[in-house]
């Protein structure tokens, strides 16, 4: 240190060495290409962003689709939103497209951004991809009388369509689940499947929110209300001169 400026000091020339060249990443194919491969095809390598972590399962997506990397053991150094390169054998498990016996390495460069959808818009093409579905009514929180460590939450939208948030990762408050039948919630999650039935799968409790003031990012396509509770007013799309009008709200 010199005054308040930090420095580096060395003693021998050997402490200065050329940096080792970065190991090149393996060649990859798109997830769409992996999905198109026949079951049993080996050595498929894809690069994707993690949309779900569930035990040995890593759901991955790129711009072409989603697939599950089924690992030999549960990873401890992967987080939701990480970019990984996974290699495995093409398989299908109860309708879920997989790279079975997969290995992986950490990478970078991809961003996890959910597509804003409705239940009715979900198709098989969305399996393992990341979505946000808003304004869902909780119709059931089933934990088999406390026997399940994670409940299965049934959700219904305004069109009457339903979907299950399977093995939901959700907080408990005073011994009760943080969501209950009748609640209105927004869910950001990966799309799963069991045989031909689509599900939602989440990794962290923060992916379940209740409509209102947001503390997280606002994604393209989401609908928001800008409001001032102190005056009971919300921002309107109508203008008065250069300024937006206000709308009375409760």
Backbone as CSV, one residue per row, in Angstrom:
resi,resn,N_x,N_y,N_z,CA_x,CA_y,CA_z,C_x,C_y,C_z
1,UNK,0.844,-1.183,0.000,0.000,0.000,0.000,0.883,1.238,0.000
2,UNK,0.472,2.273,-0.716,1.129,3.570,-0.668,0.039,4.578,-0.367
3,UNK,0.108,5.180,0.850,-0.998,5.980,1.353,-2.267,5.115,1.325
4,UNK,-3.205,5.404,0.448,-4.423,4.580,0.387,-4.514,3.782,-0.906
5,UNK,-3.433,3.749,-1.695,-3.455,3.043,-2.978,-2.841,1.657,-2.821
6,UNK,-3.595,0.634,-3.126,-3.086,-0.721,-3.043,-2.168,-1.020,-4.209
7,UNK,-1.136,-1.843,-3.927,-0.178,-2.236,-4.947,0.017,-3.747,-4.877
8,UNK,0.736,-4.291,-5.857,1.248,-5.656,-5.775,2.763,-5.576,-5.674
9,UNK,3.404,-6.497,-4.882,4.863,-6.537,-4.735,5.319,-7.982,-4.864
10,UNK,6.313,-8.240,-5.702,6.820,-9.606,-5.817,8.288,-9.680,-5.452
11,UNK,8.736,-10.902,-5.183,10.097,-11.121,-4.710,10.989,-11.741,-5.773
12,UNK,10.432,-12.696,-6.538,11.225,-13.374,-7.571,10.465,-13.327,-8.888
13,UNK,11.224,-13.430,-9.989,10.610,-13.334,-11.318,9.637,-14.467,-11.584
14,UNK,9.857,-15.626,-10.931,8.972,-16.769,-11.163,7.556,-16.553,-10.702
15,UNK,7.317,-15.489,-9.936,5.950,-15.201,-9.504,5.123,-14.555,-10.618
16,UNK,5.784,-14.249,-11.718,5.089,-13.711,-12.888,5.104,-14.794,-13.956
17,UNK,3.943,-15.302,-14.303,3.843,-16.394,-15.256,2.736,-16.106,-16.267
18,UNK,2.899,-16.605,-17.499,1.817,-16.436,-18.485,0.556,-17.154,-18.012
19,UNK,-0.570,-16.564,-18.267,-1.834,-17.208,-17.914,-2.045,-18.421,-18.797
20,UNK,-2.578,-19.491,-18.195,-2.872,-20.694,-18.966,-4.005,-20.390,-19.947
21,UNK,-3.888,-20.863,-21.170,-4.977,-20.608,-22.133,-6.268,-21.268,-21.670
22,UNK,-7.386,-20.599,-21.906,-8.684,-21.141,-21.499,-8.989,-22.406,-22.288
23,UNK,-9.529,-23.396,-21.590,-9.910,-24.633,-22.262,-11.076,-24.357,-23.204
24,UNK,-10.987,-24.783,-24.449,-12.118,-24.553,-25.366,-13.340,-25.349,-24.930
25,UNK,-14.509,-24.748,-25.094,-15.735,-25.460,-24.760,-16.016,-26.527,-25.812
26,UNK,-16.680,-27.607,-25.414,-17.005,-28.646,-26.400,-18.007,-28.128,-27.435
27,UNK,-17.976,-28.744,-28.599,-18.957,-28.403,-29.627,-20.344,-28.817,-29.152
28,UNK,-21.318,-28.000,-29.452,-22.690,-28.273,-29.015,-23.642,-28.244,-30.200
29,UNK,-24.795,-28.850,-29.991,-25.898,-28.738,-30.935,-27.020,-27.987,-30.231
30,UNK,-27.984,-27.531,-30.985,-29.112,-26.846,-30.363,-29.991,-27.858,-29.629
31,UNK,-30.749,-27.373,-28.664,-31.672,-28.266,-27.958,-32.710,-28.824,-28.925
32,UNK,-33.129,-28.044,-29.904,-34.073,-28.554,-30.906,-33.485,-29.751,-31.643
33,UNK,-32.205,-29.701,-31.953,-31.560,-30.830,-32.626,-31.507,-32.053,-31.706
34,UNK,-31.247,-31.820,-30.420,-31.241,-32.935,-29.470,-32.636,-33.536,-29.335
35,UNK,-33.664,-32.694,-29.328,-35.035,-33.195,-29.229,-35.407,-34.021,-30.458
36,UNK,-34.852,-33.663,-31.599,-35.177,-34.365,-32.838,-34.455,-35.701,-32.961
37,UNK,-33.426,-35.923,-32.125,-32.671,-37.174,-32.199,-33.522,-38.332,-31.677
38,UNK,-33.255,-39.535,-32.185,-33.990,-40.710,-31.744,-33.544,-41.117,-30.342
39,UNK,-34.470,-41.691,-29.561,-34.103,-42.225,-28.260,-32.976,-43.237,-28.426
40,UNK,-31.975,-43.126,-27.574,-30.817,-44.009,-27.650,-29.612,-43.367,-28.305
41,UNK,-29.810,-42.237,-28.997,-28.683,-41.539,-29.609,-27.758,-41.029,-28.507
42,UNK,-26.469,-41.323,-28.610,-25.524,-41.012,-27.545,-24.653,-39.811,-27.896
43,UNK,-24.041,-39.261,-26.847,-23.069,-38.190,-27.033,-23.648,-36.885,-27.510
44,UNK,-24.898,-36.601,-27.143,-25.511,-35.331,-27.528,-25.102,-34.258,-26.519
45,UNK,-24.597,-33.145,-27.009,-24.107,-32.069,-26.144,-24.844,-30.778,-26.472
46,UNK,-25.457,-30.190,-25.456,-26.213,-28.946,-25.638,-25.747,-27.914,-24.624
47,UNK,-26.018,-26.667,-24.934,-25.745,-25.555,-24.019,-27.068,-24.886,-23.703
48,UNK,-27.380,-24.757,-22.411,-28.660,-24.169,-22.041,-28.591,-23.471,-20.700
49,UNK,-29.606,-22.697,-20.427,-29.739,-22.020,-19.136,-30.667,-22.845,-18.264
50,UNK,-30.352,-22.944,-16.980,-31.085,-23.806,-16.058,-32.426,-23.173,-15.701
51,UNK,-33.520,-23.910,-15.981,-34.863,-23.431,-15.667,-35.469,-24.141,-14.458
52,UNK,-34.886,-25.281,-14.059,-35.371,-26.022,-12.892,-34.251,-26.900,-12.361
53,UNK,-34.145,-26.968,-11.038,-33.258,-27.923,-10.375,-34.124,-28.764,-9.456
54,UNK,-34.147,-30.084,-9.711,-34.928,-31.000,-8.890,-34.138,-32.294,-8.747
55,UNK,-33.381,-32.406,-7.658,-32.572,-33.596,-7.465,-31.557,-33.750,-8.583
56,UNK,-31.623,-34.877,-9.295,-30.700,-35.146,-10.392,-31.130,-34.484,-11.701
57,UNK,-32.271,-33.827,-11.697,-32.820,-33.243,-12.922,-32.437,-31.772,-13.046
58,UNK,-31.860,-31.434,-14.199,-31.658,-30.041,-14.575,-32.460,-29.790,-15.841
59,UNK,-33.463,-28.922,-15.758,-34.163,-28.523,-16.967,-33.357,-27.400,-17.608
60,UNK,-33.166,-27.493,-18.927,-32.381,-26.510,-19.661,-33.183,-25.979,-20.843
61,UNK,-32.915,-24.728,-21.198,-33.522,-24.182,-22.408,-32.497,-23.337,-23.148
62,UNK,-32.651,-23.296,-24.455,-31.981,-22.300,-25.281,-33.054,-21.650,-26.135
63,UNK,-32.657,-20.920,-27.169,-33.658,-20.208,-27.969,-34.492,-21.150,-28.827
64,UNK,-34.126,-22.450,-28.857,-34.843,-23.385,-29.728,-35.754,-24.348,-28.979
65,UNK,-35.637,-24.438,-27.661,-36.479,-25.379,-26.927,-35.896,-25.730,-25.576
66,UNK,-36.484,-26.763,-24.933,-36.050,-27.171,-23.606,-35.889,-28.678,-23.517
67,UNK,-35.007,-29.119,-22.608,-34.764,-30.541,-22.402,-34.265,-30.733,-20.969
68,UNK,-34.428,-31.945,-20.437,-33.963,-32.265,-19.088,-32.634,-33.006,-19.180
69,UNK,-31.637,-32.547,-18.438,-30.399,-33.297,-18.272,-30.532,-34.106,-16.989
70,UNK,-30.590,-35.443,-17.122,-30.722,-36.315,-15.954,-29.328,-36.786,-15.562
71,UNK,-28.841,-36.310,-14.413,-27.473,-36.534,-13.994,-27.352,-37.807,-13.163
72,UNK,-26.121,-38.259,-12.968,-25.889,-39.453,-12.155,-26.005,-39.147,-10.665
73,UNK,-25.856,-37.876,-10.276,-26.010,-37.480,-8.876,-26.506,-36.044,-8.830
74,UNK,-27.070,-35.662,-7.693,-27.621,-34.312,-7.553,-26.489,-33.292,-7.507
75,UNK,-26.540,-32.246,-8.313,-25.468,-31.245,-8.325,-25.565,-30.329,-7.106
76,UNK,-24.419,-29.860,-6.649,-24.394,-28.948,-5.505,-23.897,-27.557,-5.879
77,UNK,-23.447,-27.407,-7.121,-22.824,-26.141,-7.519,-23.541,-25.486,-8.691
78,UNK,-24.830,-25.756,-8.824,-25.618,-25.171,-9.916,-26.792,-24.415,-9.314
79,UNK,-27.103,-23.272,-9.879,-28.221,-22.456,-9.420,-29.161,-22.159,-10.580
80,UNK,-30.390,-21.857,-10.239,-31.363,-21.425,-11.234,-30.782,-20.251,-12.013
81,UNK,-30.820,-20.321,-13.356,-30.306,-19.243,-14.189,-28.872,-19.420,-14.631
82,UNK,-28.164,-20.453,-14.104,-26.808,-20.732,-14.570,-26.837,-21.257,-16.002
83,UNK,-25.759,-21.013,-16.717,-25.576,-21.601,-18.037,-24.692,-22.833,-17.904
84,UNK,-25.125,-23.945,-18.465,-24.335,-25.172,-18.396,-24.283,-25.828,-19.774
85,UNK,-23.255,-26.652,-19.946,-23.148,-27.513,-21.126,-23.320,-28.939,-20.641
86,UNK,-24.300,-29.647,-21.185,-24.627,-30.999,-20.733,-24.506,-31.978,-21.891
87,UNK,-24.003,-33.185,-21.565,-23.848,-34.249,-22.553,-24.513,-35.518,-22.034
88,UNK,-25.301,-36.164,-22.870,-25.953,-37.391,-22.446,-26.578,-38.129,-23.613
89,UNK,-27.349,-39.163,-23.285,-28.011,-40.013,-24.276,-29.479,-39.644,-24.358
90,UNK,-29.972,-39.525,-25.557,-31.378,-39.132,-25.760,-32.311,-40.202,-25.221
91,UNK,-33.263,-39.755,-24.398,-34.241,-40.658,-23.803,-35.521,-39.884,-23.552
92,UNK,-36.575,-40.607,-23.230,-37.853,-40.012,-22.846,-38.352,-40.754,-21.620
93,UNK,-38.721,-39.998,-20.573,-39.188,-40.608,-19.332,-40.565,-40.054,-18.999
94,UNK,-41.589,-40.878,-19.093,-42.961,-40.435,-18.814,-43.300,-39.150,-19.562
95,UNK,-42.898,-39.105,-20.820,-43.196,-37.952,-21.656,-42.169,-36.842,-21.599
96,UNK,-41.207,-36.918,-20.641,-40.211,-35.859,-20.469,-38.994,-36.144,-21.351
97,UNK,-38.654,-35.250,-22.284,-37.461,-35.447,-23.111,-36.202,-35.231,-22.282
98,UNK,-35.262,-36.186,-22.382,-34.096,-36.157,-21.519,-32.799,-36.383,-22.291
99,UNK,-31.716,-35.954,-21.642,-30.381,-36.462,-21.901,-30.040,-37.281,-20.666
100,UNK,-30.141,-38.585,-20.759,-29.945,-39.436,-19.583,-28.469,-39.720,-19.366
101,UNK,-28.123,-40.097,-18.112,-26.732,-40.344,-17.766,-25.856,-39.151,-18.067
102,UNK,-26.401,-37.957,-17.883,-25.725,-36.743,-18.351,-24.604,-36.303,-17.426
103,UNK,-23.613,-35.692,-18.017,-22.580,-34.955,-17.303,-22.690,-33.494,-17.733
104,UNK,-22.105,-32.597,-16.942,-22.218,-31.187,-17.306,-20.985,-30.426,-16.847
105,UNK,-20.824,-29.250,-17.430,-19.826,-28.293,-16.969,-20.449,-26.909,-17.003
106,UNK,-19.969,-26.057,-16.115,-20.500,-24.697,-16.056,-20.024,-23.900,-17.270
107,UNK,-20.851,-22.989,-17.719,-20.508,-22.126,-18.831,-21.091,-20.748,-18.549
108,UNK,-21.274,-19.952,-19.569,-21.839,-18.611,-19.406,-22.435,-18.165,-20.726
109,UNK,-23.118,-17.038,-20.676,-23.583,-16.423,-21.911,-25.072,-16.414,-22.139
110,UNK,-25.836,-17.218,-21.375,-27.281,-17.251,-21.569,-27.988,-16.598,-20.382
111,UNK,-29.151,-16.033,-20.643,-29.927,-15.336,-19.619,-31.278,-16.019,-19.457
112,UNK,-31.698,-16.165,-18.216,-32.994,-16.790,-17.934,-34.077,-15.722,-17.895
113,UNK,-34.944,-15.724,-18.902,-36.059,-14.787,-18.972,-37.320,-15.575,-19.298
114,UNK,-38.345,-15.488,-18.455,-39.551,-16.266,-18.718,-40.390,-15.672,-19.839
115,UNK,-41.055,-16.559,-20.557,-42.058,-16.130,-21.540,-43.387,-15.988,-20.810
116,UNK,-44.064,-14.869,-20.993,-45.363,-14.652,-20.356,-46.424,-15.391,-21.156
117,UNK,-47.104,-16.337,-20.501,-48.059,-17.213,-21.186,-49.342,-17.307,-20.377
118,UNK,-50.357,-17.923,-20.989,-51.543,-18.372,-20.275,-51.512,-19.894,-20.253
119,UNK,-52.339,-20.496,-19.401,-52.391,-21.964,-19.363,-52.746,-22.520,-20.730
120,UNK,-53.714,-21.894,-21.385,-54.171,-22.385,-22.672,-53.139,-22.281,-23.777
121,UNK,-52.146,-21.421,-23.605,-51.114,-21.262,-24.631,-50.005,-22.300,-24.514
122,UNK,-49.939,-23.024,-23.402,-48.861,-23.987,-23.215,-49.046,-25.199,-24.113
123,UNK,-47.942,-25.638,-24.727,-47.946,-26.822,-25.572,-46.723,-27.665,-25.232
124,UNK,-46.604,-28.819,-25.887,-45.441,-29.680,-25.677,-44.137,-28.962,-26.023
125,UNK,-44.208,-27.981,-26.902,-43.006,-27.236,-27.276,-42.455,-26.423,-26.109
126,UNK,-43.267,-26.213,-25.066,-42.831,-25.428,-23.906,-42.186,-26.279,-22.816
127,UNK,-42.185,-27.596,-22.966,-41.659,-28.468,-21.918,-40.204,-28.113,-21.612
128,UNK,-39.904,-27.956,-20.329,-38.580,-27.605,-19.787,-38.222,-26.140,-19.988
129,UNK,-39.095,-25.340,-20.608,-38.808,-23.916,-20.760,-39.431,-23.143,-19.605
130,UNK,-39.049,-21.884,-19.494,-39.381,-21.047,-18.340,-40.504,-20.092,-18.709
131,UNK,-41.567,-20.061,-17.909,-42.732,-19.242,-18.222,-43.224,-18.510,-16.976
132,UNK,-43.953,-17.450,-17.204,-44.696,-16.752,-16.155,-46.177,-16.799,-16.514
133,UNK,-47.011,-17.237,-15.563,-48.462,-17.222,-15.746,-49.044,-16.404,-14.603
134,UNK,-49.855,-15.425,-14.951,-50.324,-14.447,-13.972,-51.779,-14.665,-13.583
135,UNK,-52.112,-14.145,-12.403,-53.493,-14.090,-11.917,-54.162,-15.459,-11.924
136,UNK,-53.521,-16.414,-11.268,-54.053,-17.765,-11.134,-54.714,-17.917,-9.776
137,UNK,-55.860,-18.570,-9.753,-56.558,-18.835,-8.496,-56.152,-20.209,-7.981
138,UNK,-55.719,-20.248,-6.730,-55.383,-21.522,-6.084,-56.684,-22.235,-5.732
139,UNK,-56.898,-23.425,-6.284,-58.117,-24.179,-5.975,-57.857,-25.301,-4.975
140,UNK,-56.590,-25.751,-4.867,-56.269,-26.798,-3.896,-54.779,-26.769,-3.581
141,UNK,-54.467,-26.967,-2.299,-53.087,-27.172,-1.859,-53.074,-28.537,-1.184
142,UNK,-52.551,-29.548,-1.888,-52.644,-30.923,-1.418,-51.287,-31.417,-0.943
143,UNK,-51.188,-31.725,0.348,-49.957,-32.292,0.897,-50.212,-33.612,1.621
144,UNK,-51.367,-34.240,1.311,-51.712,-35.538,1.899,-51.670,-35.467,3.431
145,UNK,-52.375,-34.453,3.948,-52.454,-34.262,5.402,-51.078,-34.148,6.046
146,UNK,-50.199,-33.385,5.372,-48.872,-33.135,5.921,-47.843,-34.201,5.627
147,UNK,-48.220,-35.237,4.887,-47.286,-36.312,4.600,-46.289,-35.935,3.500
148,UNK,-46.672,-34.997,2.619,-45.779,-34.590,1.537,-44.925,-33.404,1.993
149,UNK,-43.618,-33.450,1.781,-42.783,-32.300,2.148,-43.034,-31.087,1.258
150,UNK,-43.575,-31.325,0.069,-43.923,-30.240,-0.852,-45.322,-30.509,-1.384
151,UNK,-46.197,-29.519,-1.350,-47.574,-29.762,-1.789,-47.706,-29.699,-3.299
152,UNK,-48.757,-30.309,-3.802,-49.166,-30.128,-5.190,-50.275,-29.080,-5.198
153,UNK,-50.061,-28.012,-5.928,-50.990,-26.875,-5.919,-51.725,-26.825,-7.253
154,UNK,-53.044,-26.902,-7.210,-53.856,-26.812,-8.423,-54.240,-25.361,-8.654
155,UNK,-54.065,-24.912,-9.898,-54.266,-23.510,-10.261,-55.265,-23.407,-11.404
156,UNK,-56.072,-22.356,-11.353,-57.081,-22.124,-12.389,-56.997,-20.685,-12.858
157,UNK,-57.139,-20.492,-14.182,-57.124,-19.130,-14.703,-58.542,-18.629,-14.962
158,UNK,-58.640,-17.409,-15.476,-59.949,-16.784,-15.678,-60.776,-17.500,-16.733
159,UNK,-60.125,-18.289,-17.596,-60.839,-19.052,-18.624,-61.287,-20.418,-18.120
160,UNK,-61.004,-20.714,-16.858,-61.407,-21.997,-16.287,-60.423,-23.122,-16.543
161,UNK,-59.303,-22.835,-17.203,-58.299,-23.853,-17.463,-57.449,-24.066,-16.208
162,UNK,-57.022,-25.302,-15.980,-56.288,-25.628,-14.767,-54.935,-26.262,-15.101
163,UNK,-54.036,-26.152,-14.137,-52.725,-26.788,-14.232,-52.230,-27.001,-12.810
164,UNK,-51.365,-27.988,-12.633,-50.838,-28.280,-11.303,-49.386,-27.814,-11.194
165,UNK,-49.096,-27.123,-10.099,-47.720,-26.827,-9.721,-47.263,-28.005,-8.874
166,UNK,-46.513,-28.915,-9.504,-46.179,-30.203,-8.907,-44.983,-30.064,-7.968
167,UNK,-45.085,-30.672,-6.782,-44.028,-30.605,-5.778,-43.585,-29.158,-5.592
168,UNK,-44.551,-28.297,-5.304,-44.285,-26.864,-5.241,-43.266,-26.539,-4.162
169,UNK,-42.303,-25.705,-4.512,-41.381,-25.149,-3.524,-42.026,-23.869,-3.016
170,UNK,-42.538,-23.926,-1.795,-43.312,-22.813,-1.238,-43.006,-22.699,0.247
171,UNK,-42.993,-21.474,0.743,-42.687,-21.236,2.155,-43.836,-21.683,3.051
172,UNK,-43.481,-21.868,4.324,-44.478,-22.089,5.358,-44.461,-20.923,6.334
173,UNK,-45.636,-20.559,6.826,-45.782,-19.497,7.811,-46.607,-20.021,8.965
174,UNK,-45.988,-20.079,10.157,-46.664,-20.593,11.352,-47.247,-21.990,11.112
175,UNK,-46.461,-22.811,10.419,-46.872,-24.193,10.189,-47.819,-24.393,9.032
176,UNK,-48.224,-23.314,8.360,-49.151,-23.415,7.230,-48.450,-22.955,5.961
177,UNK,-48.844,-23.540,4.834,-48.268,-23.114,3.566,-48.595,-21.654,3.300
178,UNK,-47.673,-20.962,2.640,-47.833,-19.519,2.402,-48.926,-19.198,1.399
179,UNK,-49.417,-20.200,0.671,-50.556,-20.002,-0.218,-51.671,-20.948,0.202
180,UNK,-52.894,-20.524,-0.038,-54.055,-21.324,0.360,-55.112,-21.237,-0.728
181,UNK,-56.063,-22.145,-0.680,-57.165,-22.135,-1.633,-57.857,-20.776,-1.611
182,UNK,-58.100,-20.231,-2.783,-58.724,-18.923,-2.909,-57.749,-17.801,-3.186
183,UNK,-56.461,-18.015,-2.907,-55.457,-16.984,-3.181,-55.302,-16.776,-4.686
184,UNK,-54.957,-15.553,-5.049,-54.602,-15.223,-6.421,-53.083,-15.057,-6.454
185,UNK,-52.418,-15.805,-7.327,-50.961,-15.756,-7.365,-50.452,-15.674,-8.804
186,UNK,-49.214,-15.243,-8.926,-48.468,-15.318,-10.174,-47.389,-16.379,-9.998
187,UNK,-47.179,-17.185,-11.009,-46.196,-18.265,-10.929,-45.207,-18.146,-12.082
188,UNK,-43.930,-18.149,-11.739,-42.865,-18.255,-12.730,-42.200,-19.596,-12.498
189,UNK,-42.148,-20.440,-13.523,-41.711,-21.820,-13.329,-41.341,-22.442,-14.661
190,UNK,-40.729,-23.623,-14.576,-40.494,-24.429,-15.768,-41.740,-25.264,-16.058
191,UNK,-41.924,-25.583,-17.306,-43.038,-26.444,-17.713,-42.560,-27.891,-17.658
192,UNK,-43.245,-28.710,-16.873,-42.955,-30.129,-16.814,-44.049,-30.923,-17.497
193,UNK,-43.904,-32.243,-17.464,-44.906,-33.101,-18.080,-44.889,-34.447,-17.389
194,UNK,-46.076,-35.049,-17.270,-46.184,-36.437,-16.819,-47.051,-37.148,-17.838
195,UNK,-46.453,-38.061,-18.591,-47.106,-38.663,-19.752,-47.502,-37.552,-20.720
196,UNK,-48.775,-37.222,-20.835,-49.165,-36.140,-21.749,-49.722,-34.927,-21.016
197,UNK,-49.674,-34.947,-19.680,-50.242,-33.854,-18.888,-49.158,-32.849,-18.521
198,UNK,-49.338,-31.610,-18.943,-48.372,-30.564,-18.624,-48.509,-30.138,-17.167
199,UNK,-47.373,-29.784,-16.566,-47.322,-29.322,-15.185,-46.473,-28.059,-15.135
200,UNK,-46.448,-27.435,-13.958,-45.472,-26.399,-13.665,-44.542,-26.926,-12.582
201,UNK,-43.257,-26.554,-12.651,-42.266,-26.977,-11.667,-41.440,-25.757,-11.274
202,UNK,-41.314,-25.485,-9.976,-40.495,-24.348,-9.561,-39.334,-24.808,-8.698
203,UNK,-38.328,-23.951,-8.602,-37.089,-24.268,-7.891,-36.987,-23.538,-6.561
204,UNK,-37.460,-22.285,-6.516,-37.359,-21.468,-5.303,-38.715,-20.849,-4.995
205,UNK,-38.945,-20.603,-3.699,-40.245,-20.078,-3.272,-40.537,-18.701,-3.870
206,UNK,-39.492,-17.947,-4.186,-39.692,-16.611,-4.742,-40.311,-16.597,-6.118
207,UNK,-40.437,-17.766,-6.747,-41.093,-17.816,-8.056,-42.611,-17.788,-7.932
208,UNK,-43.117,-17.865,-6.699,-44.555,-17.733,-6.436,-44.777,-16.386,-5.769
209,UNK,-45.547,-15.522,-6.401,-45.801,-14.198,-5.843,-47.292,-13.903,-5.877
210,UNK,-47.688,-12.934,-5.086,-49.072,-12.461,-5.100,-49.122,-11.113,-5.793
211,UNK,-50.157,-10.873,-6.602,-50.232,-9.598,-7.319,-50.159,-8.428,-6.345
212,UNK,-49.491,-7.381,-6.787,-49.313,-6.214,-5.929,-47.966,-5.603,-6.215
213,UNK,-47.433,-4.866,-5.236,-46.139,-4.227,-5.410,-45.073,-5.279,-5.647
214,UNK,-44.286,-5.088,-6.697,-43.262,-6.060,-7.063,-41.922,-5.643,-6.497
215,UNK,-41.141,-6.626,-6.043,-39.776,-6.362,-5.598,-38.770,-6.973,-6.561
216,UNK,-39.240,-7.609,-7.613,-38.345,-8.269,-8.557,-38.380,-7.591,-9.905
217,UNK,-37.714,-8.190,-10.885,-37.682,-7.603,-12.230,-39.035,-7.668,-12.898
218,UNK,-39.297,-6.730,-13.796,-40.506,-6.727,-14.612,-40.098,-7.189,-16.000
219,UNK,-40.730,-8.242,-16.495,-40.348,-8.825,-17.766,-41.226,-8.305,-18.890
220,UNK,-40.675,-8.333,-20.094,-41.406,-7.895,-21.276,-42.705,-8.681,-21.398
221,UNK,-43.802,-7.969,-21.550,-45.099,-8.618,-21.709,-45.934,-8.639,-20.451
222,UNK,-45.309,-8.380,-19.295,-46.091,-8.365,-18.065,-46.942,-7.100,-17.992
223,UNK,-48.087,-7.219,-17.333,-48.960,-6.074,-17.119,-48.739,-5.544,-15.706
224,UNK,-48.617,-4.241,-15.583,-48.367,-3.633,-14.276,-49.319,-2.454,-14.059
225,UNK,-49.502,-2.120,-12.800,-50.232,-0.920,-12.413,-49.274,-0.044,-11.617
226,UNK,-49.146,1.209,-12.019,-48.353,2.182,-11.271,-49.338,3.014,-10.456
227,UNK,-49.189,2.958,-9.139,-50.204,3.586,-8.304,-49.586,4.277,-7.093
228,UNK,-50.373,5.168,-6.529,-49.979,5.914,-5.339,-51.030,5.658,-4.262
229,UNK,-50.764,4.725,-3.344,-51.780,4.360,-2.372,-52.160,5.499,-1.425
230,UNK,-51.224,6.414,-1.205,-51.521,7.507,-0.277,-52.659,8.392,-0.778
231,UNK,-52.796,8.489,-2.112,-53.833,9.338,-2.695,-54.935,8.533,-3.375
232,UNK,-54.827,7.203,-3.354,-55.854,6.382,-3.988,-55.946,6.586,-5.477
233,UNK,-54.790,6.776,-6.124,-54.769,7.048,-7.555,-53.811,6.090,-8.269
234,UNK,-54.185,5.753,-9.506,-53.308,4.965,-10.371,-53.051,5.754,-11.646
235,UNK,-51.915,5.462,-12.294,-51.562,6.153,-13.527,-52.446,5.660,-14.666
236,UNK,-53.016,6.592,-15.403,-53.891,6.265,-16.519,-53.123,6.347,-17.831
237,UNK,-53.644,5.693,-18.871,-53.052,5.797,-20.209,-53.554,7.043,-20.941
238,UNK,-54.535,7.731,-20.352,-55.079,8.934,-20.980,-54.249,10.153,-20.595
239,UNK,-54.125,11.068,-21.531,-53.299,12.252,-21.314,-54.149,13.504,-21.120
240,UNK,-53.602,14.429,-20.347,-54.129,15.785,-20.244,-52.945,16.703,-20.545
241,UNK,-52.888,17.208,-21.771,-51.704,17.948,-22.190,-50.513,17.013,-22.287
242,UNK,-49.426,17.359,-21.553,-48.225,16.532,-21.568,-48.239,15.444,-20.503
243,UNK,-49.277,15.388,-19.666,-49.249,14.521,-18.485,-50.325,13.462,-18.533
244,UNK,-50.022,12.307,-17.948,-51.028,11.261,-17.809,-52.041,11.659,-16.754
245,UNK,-53.293,11.328,-17.013,-54.336,11.523,-16.012,-54.206,10.449,-14.932
246,UNK,-54.885,10.634,-13.842,-54.930,9.624,-12.786,-56.310,8.989,-12.787
247,UNK,-56.368,7.785,-12.210,-57.617,7.042,-12.074,-57.783,6.667,-10.618
248,UNK,-58.985,6.902,-10.091,-59.218,6.554,-8.686,-59.220,5.036,-8.518
249,UNK,-58.502,4.540,-7.514,-58.471,3.100,-7.216,-58.604,2.894,-5.719
250,UNK,-59.093,1.714,-5.380,-59.083,1.310,-3.979,-58.103,0.161,-3.783
